[in-house]
Amino acid sequence: MGNILIKNITAVTMSDSSGVIENAYIVINGNLIEYIGKEKPETEDFDYVIDGENKVVMPGLVNTHTHLAMTLLRSYADDMNLQDWLFNKIFPFEDKLMADDILKGSEIGVDEMLAGGTTCFNDMYMFQAETGRVALKKGIRAVLSDCVNFDGYDRKVKLMETMAEEFKNEDLISFTFSPHAIYTCSFDVLKKCSDYAKSNDMSIHTHLAETQTEFDDCVKERGMTPTEYMETTGIFDSPTIAAHCVCMTDNDLEILKKHNVSVVHNPISNLKLASGVAPITKMIDMGINVALGTDGASSNNSLDMFEEMKVAAILHKGITLDPTVMNAWTVLKMATVNGAKALGFDNLGVLKQGYLADMIILDFNSPHLMPNNNTVSNLVYAAKSSDVEYTIVNGKLVYNRQTKDR
């Protein structure tokens, strides 16, 4: 789509120095933000112009942990504890899935995310080449990994290398390496994953300390917590994205900080499966990078990052009995800047000149967003995914609510 001008809009930049810019102009040239500020551009030669009156623009949301094609399992197995849910329902269902199923599930998931303001997602699942093809077709940024579990290491390495070759020239597609968890991967498999990631300069994406059962079993069988055990495998020697991190000791948190592990908070999934509540406020106070994710639609049951932001904010106020923790700006950073950082991007998650043009525009004309006394607060506590009017990824308009174009 060439050049895009967004004018007369409230810009929530997610830059601590720039903050919120009223009556802003944004120029997108190619896949980058060429200009953002209050001065009107001299040229009027644009391929597309968006009038931002009563609208808000912000960086696109980054869903830093999900299993995209699990949209196929939405409402399939609800109101169960995680171990029973996973081993007796989810794994048996997944054993029957084929590539075409993953393609269909990925299409559903990408459509849901783009319409809800997510412009980048970090996926851990199977038949990921199908998900990558859907991502390219629909124009969303994707970080992919064919999940390693049980005895599937060698096969998954071949799949990952085949995918890397297929998508090597695609800006929207990148990869992590994903051992599923300590209870589905042996020590030897985890060590192989660690060695592979290090030798190929890849990040690790894994589940960690999601439930009390996982924690207690690990301590009983190995004399270590899941985090302590994972450290012995060398996994943390590569940049690591650890999902959940619910059951953590103070020493576990120190290990995460020492290795610069990024944690992905999945509050809705953790609450729905009664897994517990991760000590996110402690992590933030320690300087650990905390991002936000939905987990899969099988345990959420949506891919709605606006829901995730609101729950994250109010949950920790409630359990700490402190209304000042997890303020709206902090939560927005978790869903944008911090997610981009976790995934290794240094030019994403902020509306800033020279950064990738991934952004969303929300319509603030709805009654539930009036009056707009505080734009940042309204985005976290009042906005809905259905308020997203435009989604722009890599400089291209990929969703328009008015036309339902995707």
Secondary structure per residue as TSV (DSSP state, phi and psi in degrees):
chain	resnum	aa	ss	phi	psi
A	1	M	-	360.0	22.3
A	2	G	-	55.7	-133.1
A	3	N	E	-94.9	139.2
A	4	I	E	-125.9	136.5
A	5	L	E	-114.5	129.0
A	6	I	E	-113.8	123.9
A	7	K	E	-125.5	155.4
A	8	N	E	54.2	49.6
A	9	I	E	-127.6	154.1
A	10	T	E	-86.5	118.4
A	11	A	E	-106.7	115.2
A	12	V	E	-93.2	98.4
A	13	T	-	-75.8	-23.9
A	14	M	-	64.6	16.5
A	15	S	-	-95.5	128.5
A	16	D	T	-62.5	-27.1
A	17	S	T	-85.5	-35.6
A	18	S	T	-90.9	-31.2
A	19	G	-	60.4	-126.7
A	20	V	E	-108.0	129.0
A	21	I	E	-111.3	119.1
A	22	E	E	-83.9	150.2
A	23	N	E	50.9	48.0
A	24	A	E	-88.4	158.8
A	25	Y	E	-117.7	138.4
A	26	I	E	-129.4	130.0
A	27	V	E	-113.5	126.1
A	28	I	E	-108.6	125.1
A	29	N	E	-123.1	114.1
A	30	G	T	66.4	-126.2
A	31	N	T	-104.5	11.5
A	32	L	E	-121.3	156.8
A	33	I	E	-81.1	114.5
A	34	E	E	-85.7	-32.7
A	35	Y	E	-155.0	142.2
A	36	I	E	-144.5	128.4
A	37	G	E	171.5	-170.0
A	38	K	S	-95.6	-10.0
A	39	E	S	-83.2	133.9
A	40	K	-	-71.7	130.3
A	41	P	-	-60.7	144.6
A	42	E	S	-69.4	-38.4
A	43	T	-	-80.9	150.9
A	44	E	-	-118.9	17.5
A	45	D	-	-91.5	83.7
A	46	F	-	-124.6	147.7
A	47	D	S	-76.8	-27.1
A	48	Y	E	-150.6	133.7
A	49	V	E	-124.4	130.6
A	50	I	E	-115.1	121.6
A	51	D	E	-82.7	119.1
A	52	G	-	-94.9	19.2
A	53	E	T	-60.2	129.9
A	54	N	T	58.5	29.9
A	55	K	E	-127.7	161.0
A	56	V	E	-128.9	133.6
A	57	V	E	-112.3	140.8
A	58	M	E	-148.4	165.4
A	59	P	E	-59.5	149.4
A	60	G	-	-61.7	149.4
A	61	L	E	-76.4	144.0
A	62	V	E	-112.3	110.8
A	63	N	E	-87.4	99.1
A	64	T	E	-86.2	-4.8
A	65	H	E	-153.6	114.9
A	66	T	E	-154.1	168.7
A	67	H	-	-126.8	89.1
A	68	L	G	-57.2	-51.3
A	69	A	G	-72.9	0.1
A	70	M	G	-71.7	2.7
A	71	T	G	-55.8	-27.4
A	72	L	G	-64.5	-21.1
A	73	L	G	-105.9	12.9
A	74	R	T	-59.3	126.0
A	75	S	T	66.9	13.8
A	76	Y	T	-77.1	-41.3
A	77	A	S	-143.8	90.2
A	78	D	-	-107.9	164.0
A	79	D	S	60.1	46.7
A	80	M	-	-133.9	155.1
A	81	N	-	-75.6	158.5
A	82	L	H	-60.4	-46.3
A	83	Q	H	-64.3	-42.8
A	84	D	H	-66.8	-45.0
A	85	W	H	-58.5	-46.7
A	86	L	I	-72.5	-50.0
A	87	F	I	-84.4	-27.0
A	88	N	I	-102.1	-16.1
A	89	K	I	-120.9	-57.3
A	90	I	I	-70.4	-54.5
A	91	F	H	-58.2	-44.6
A	92	P	H	-61.7	-37.3
A	93	F	H	-65.6	-44.9
A	94	E	H	-65.9	-28.7
A	95	D	T	-60.4	-21.8
A	96	K	T	-95.3	-6.9
A	97	L	-	-75.1	142.0
A	98	M	-	-119.3	175.0
A	99	A	H	-57.5	-41.9
A	100	D	H	-62.3	-34.6
A	101	D	H	-64.7	-43.3
A	102	I	H	-64.8	-37.5
A	103	L	H	-60.0	-47.1
A	104	K	H	-65.4	-44.3
A	105	G	H	-63.2	-36.9
A	106	S	H	-67.6	-39.0
A	107	E	H	-61.0	-44.4
A	108	I	H	-60.3	-46.6
A	109	G	H	-65.4	-43.8
A	110	V	H	-64.8	-41.9
A	111	D	H	-59.6	-42.6
A	112	E	H	-63.7	-43.6
A	113	M	H	-67.9	-46.6
A	114	L	H	-61.8	-40.0
A	115	A	H	-69.1	-21.8
A	116	G	T	-103.4	7.7
A	117	G	T	96.6	3.7
A	118	T	E	-85.9	126.4
A	119	T	E	-111.7	-10.3
A	120	C	E	-147.9	137.5
A	121	F	E	-138.3	150.1
A	122	N	E	-111.8	109.3
A	123	D	E	-110.0	142.8
A	124	M	-	-134.3	105.5
A	125	Y	B	-161.0	-145.7
A	126	M	S	-124.0	165.1
A	127	F	S	46.1	49.3
A	128	Q	H	-68.6	-19.3
A	129	A	H	-61.5	-35.8
A	130	E	H	-64.1	-42.6
A	131	T	H	-63.8	-39.7
A	132	G	H	-62.7	-41.0
A	133	R	H	-65.8	-38.4
A	134	V	H	-64.9	-42.7
A	135	A	H	-59.1	-44.0
A	136	L	H	-65.4	-43.6
A	137	K	H	-60.6	-40.1
A	138	K	H	-95.9	-12.8
A	139	G	T	86.1	33.5
A	140	I	-	-107.6	149.7
A	141	R	E	-81.4	131.1
A	142	A	E	-133.9	137.1
A	143	V	E	-114.6	119.0
A	144	L	E	-118.9	151.2
A	145	S	-	-157.1	131.3
A	146	D	B	-81.3	111.7
A	147	C	-	-63.1	133.7
A	148	V	B	-94.4	124.1
A	149	N	-	-147.6	161.8
A	150	F	T	50.2	-119.7
A	151	D	T	-110.0	27.8
A	152	G	-	-95.7	18.1
A	153	Y	H	-59.0	-54.7
A	154	D	H	-60.4	-42.6
A	155	R	H	-64.8	-40.0
A	156	K	H	-70.6	-33.1
A	157	V	H	-61.2	-45.0
A	158	K	H	-62.6	-41.1
A	159	L	H	-63.5	-43.2
A	160	M	H	-63.8	-40.9
A	161	E	H	-69.2	-35.5
A	162	T	H	-65.4	-42.3
A	163	M	H	-64.0	-43.1
A	164	A	H	-58.0	-38.3
A	165	E	H	-69.5	-42.0
A	166	E	H	-63.5	-39.0
A	167	F	T	-107.6	17.6
A	168	K	T	-62.7	-23.2
A	169	N	T	-106.4	15.7
A	170	E	-	-103.8	118.0
A	171	D	T	-63.6	-28.6
A	172	L	T	-83.6	-9.7
A	173	I	E	-117.0	128.1
A	174	S	E	-140.2	179.5
A	175	F	E	-138.0	152.6
A	176	T	-	-123.3	176.2
A	177	F	B	-115.6	132.0
A	178	S	-	-129.1	89.4
A	179	P	B	-70.1	130.4
A	180	H	-	-61.0	-56.7
A	181	A	-	-171.6	171.0
A	182	I	T	-70.3	-22.0
A	183	Y	T	-93.3	-1.3
A	184	T	T	-120.1	-5.6
A	185	C	S	-127.3	131.1
A	186	S	-	-69.6	168.6
A	187	F	H	-58.0	-43.3
A	188	D	H	-61.8	-40.9
A	189	V	H	-66.9	-43.3
A	190	L	H	-60.8	-40.9
A	191	K	H	-64.4	-41.7
A	192	K	H	-61.9	-42.4
A	193	C	H	-61.8	-42.3
A	194	S	H	-60.8	-47.3
A	195	D	H	-64.3	-40.8
A	196	Y	H	-64.4	-45.0
A	197	A	H	-61.1	-43.7
A	198	K	H	-65.9	-42.4
A	199	S	H	-72.0	-20.1
A	200	N	T	-111.3	11.2
A	201	D	T	53.6	48.8
A	202	M	-	-113.3	154.4
A	203	S	-	-83.9	158.1
A	204	I	E	-104.4	139.7
A	205	H	E	-126.5	118.5
A	206	T	E	-147.6	165.3
A	207	H	E	-91.7	144.7
A	208	L	E	-148.3	126.7
A	209	A	S	50.9	50.8
A	210	E	-	-78.6	-31.9
A	211	T	S	-134.7	164.2
A	212	Q	H	-67.5	-33.6
A	213	T	H	-61.6	-46.8
A	214	E	H	-58.8	-44.5
A	215	F	H	-62.7	-51.5
A	216	D	H	-64.7	-41.7
A	217	D	H	-63.0	-39.3
A	218	C	H	-67.2	-42.6
A	219	V	H	-63.9	-41.4
A	220	K	H	-67.0	-43.7
A	221	E	H	-83.7	-29.8
A	222	R	H	-123.1	-8.6
A	223	G	S	70.6	18.9
A	224	M	S	-140.6	156.6
A	225	T	-	-74.7	162.7
A	226	P	H	-55.4	-38.3
A	227	T	H	-69.0	-42.7
A	228	E	H	-63.0	-42.1
A	229	Y	H	-64.5	-45.1
A	230	M	H	-60.5	-36.5
A	231	E	H	-61.3	-37.1
A	232	T	H	-68.0	-20.3
A	233	T	T	-80.5	-12.9
A	234	G	T	87.0	0.9
A	235	I	G	-54.2	-42.7
A	236	F	G	-73.3	-3.7
A	237	D	G	-72.7	-18.0
A	238	S	S	-102.0	156.6
A	239	P	-	-54.1	125.7
A	240	T	E	-123.2	136.1
A	241	I	E	-110.6	111.3
A	242	A	E	-109.2	116.3
A	243	A	E	-84.9	139.3
A	244	H	E	88.6	-79.3
A	245	C	-	50.8	50.9
A	246	V	-	-79.9	-48.5
A	247	C	S	-99.1	96.4
A	248	M	-	-131.5	134.4
A	249	T	-	-88.0	170.1
A	250	D	H	-61.0	-37.3
A	251	N	H	-66.0	-37.7
A	252	D	H	-58.5	-44.1
A	253	L	H	-63.6	-37.7
A	254	E	H	-64.4	-36.4
A	255	I	H	-64.3	-44.7
A	256	L	H	-60.8	-43.3
A	257	K	H	-65.2	-43.0
A	258	K	H	-59.4	-36.8
A	259	H	T	-97.9	7.7
A	260	N	T	54.8	38.1
A	261	V	-	-70.5	134.9
A	262	S	E	-91.3	131.6
A	263	V	E	-101.8	139.0
A	264	V	E	-109.5	117.1
A	265	H	E	-84.1	129.9
A	266	N	-	-126.6	68.2
A	267	P	H	-61.3	-40.4
A	268	I	H	-68.3	-46.9
A	269	S	H	-60.5	-45.1
A	270	N	H	-62.8	-37.0
A	271	L	H	-71.9	-42.6
A	272	K	H	-65.2	-36.9
A	273	L	T	-89.0	3.2
A	274	A	T	54.4	38.2
A	275	S	-	-78.6	-23.4
A	276	G	-	120.9	-170.7
A	277	V	-	-124.6	122.5
A	278	A	-	-66.8	145.2
A	279	P	-	-77.6	64.9
A	280	I	H	-66.2	-40.1
A	281	T	H	-63.4	-36.5
A	282	K	H	-63.0	-44.2
A	283	M	H	-60.3	-46.0
A	284	I	H	-62.7	-42.8
A	285	D	H	-61.9	-29.9
A	286	M	H	-83.6	-7.6
A	287	G	T	88.1	13.9
A	288	I	-	-74.7	136.4
A	289	N	-	-74.0	119.1
A	290	V	E	-117.3	122.9
A	291	A	E	-108.6	-174.7
A	292	L	E	-131.8	142.5
A	293	G	-	-148.0	163.0
A	294	T	-	-93.8	-15.9
A	295	D	-	63.7	-166.4
A	296	G	-	-82.7	159.4
A	297	A	T	-69.1	-10.0
A	298	S	T	-74.3	-20.2
A	299	S	S	-128.1	16.4
A	300	N	S	-114.9	-57.6
A	301	N	S	-111.1	26.0
A	302	S	-	-127.6	176.5
A	303	L	-	-114.3	39.1
A	304	D	-	-94.1	104.2
A	305	M	H	-73.1	-21.6
A	306	F	H	-69.6	-40.9
A	307	E	H	-59.7	-43.3
A	308	E	H	-62.0	-41.6
A	309	M	H	-63.1	-46.7
A	310	K	H	-63.8	-45.4
A	311	V	H	-63.1	-42.6
A	312	A	H	-57.9	-42.8
A	313	A	H	-66.6	-50.9
A	314	I	H	-78.0	-28.3
A	315	L	H	-59.4	-48.0
A	316	H	H	-77.5	-25.9
A	317	K	H	-62.6	-40.8
A	318	G	H	-68.7	-46.2
A	319	I	H	-76.4	-24.0
A	320	T	H	-93.4	-10.3
A	321	L	T	56.6	35.5
A	322	D	-	-133.9	106.9
A	323	P	T	-71.1	-8.1
A	324	T	T	-89.1	-14.4
A	325	V	S	-77.9	158.6
A	326	M	S	50.7	53.8
A	327	N	-	-67.4	168.4
A	328	A	H	-59.2	-40.9
A	329	W	H	-63.5	-42.1
A	330	T	H	-60.8	-43.5
A	331	V	H	-69.1	-38.8
A	332	L	H	-61.3	-38.0
A	333	K	H	-64.7	-38.6
A	334	M	H	-59.0	-36.5
A	335	A	H	-87.5	-2.9
A	336	T	T	-134.6	-83.0
A	337	V	H	-57.9	-48.3
A	338	N	H	-68.0	-36.4
A	339	G	H	-63.8	-43.9
A	340	A	H	-60.6	-42.3
A	341	K	H	-62.4	-44.2
A	342	A	H	-58.9	-36.0
A	343	L	T	-87.2	1.9
A	344	G	T	90.4	10.0
A	345	F	-	-88.3	132.8
A	346	D	S	-111.6	10.6
A	347	N	S	-138.4	37.0
A	348	L	-	-145.3	151.0
A	349	G	S	95.5	-1.2
A	350	V	S	-136.8	141.7
A	351	L	-	-85.2	99.8
A	352	K	-	-151.5	143.8
A	353	Q	T	-54.8	131.5
A	354	G	T	90.5	-8.6
A	355	Y	S	-86.5	160.1
A	356	L	B	-60.6	138.8
A	357	A	-	-87.3	70.6
A	358	D	-	-108.9	113.0
A	359	M	E	-156.0	162.3
A	360	I	E	-130.7	150.9
A	361	I	E	-121.2	125.6
A	362	L	E	-107.7	142.7
A	363	D	E	-86.4	116.8
A	364	F	-	-98.5	21.8
A	365	N	-	-84.9	-6.3
A	366	S	S	-74.1	147.0
A	367	P	G	-56.7	-34.5
A	368	H	G	-73.2	-3.8
A	369	L	G	-113.7	14.9
A	370	M	-	-116.9	140.9
A	371	P	S	-76.3	158.2
A	372	N	-	-93.7	75.1
A	373	N	S	-72.5	-27.8
A	374	N	-	-148.9	107.6
A	375	T	H	-61.6	-43.4
A	376	V	H	-63.6	-44.6
A	377	S	H	-62.7	-42.2
A	378	N	H	-62.8	-36.3
A	379	L	H	-61.9	-38.5
A	380	V	H	-87.1	-42.9
A	381	Y	H	-97.9	-15.6
A	382	A	T	-129.4	-29.1
A	383	A	-	-68.6	153.3
A	384	K	-	-122.5	157.4
A	385	S	G	-61.2	-27.2
A	386	S	G	-71.8	-9.0
A	387	D	G	-79.2	-12.5
A	388	V	E	-68.0	123.6
A	389	E	E	-102.0	-38.2
A	390	Y	E	-134.0	141.5
A	391	T	E	-125.2	126.7
A	392	I	E	-119.9	126.7
A	393	V	E	-128.3	127.0
A	394	N	T	55.7	34.3
A	395	G	T	83.7	3.9
A	396	K	E	-115.1	137.1
A	397	L	E	-76.1	109.8
A	398	V	E	-109.8	-9.4
A	399	Y	E	-147.2	132.0
A	400	N	E	-132.4	111.0
A	401	R	T	-60.8	-32.2
A	402	Q	T	-66.7	-35.7
A	403	T	T	-106.9	-8.4
A	404	K	T	62.8	22.4
A	405	D	B	-70.4	134.6
A	406	R	-	-135.9	360.0
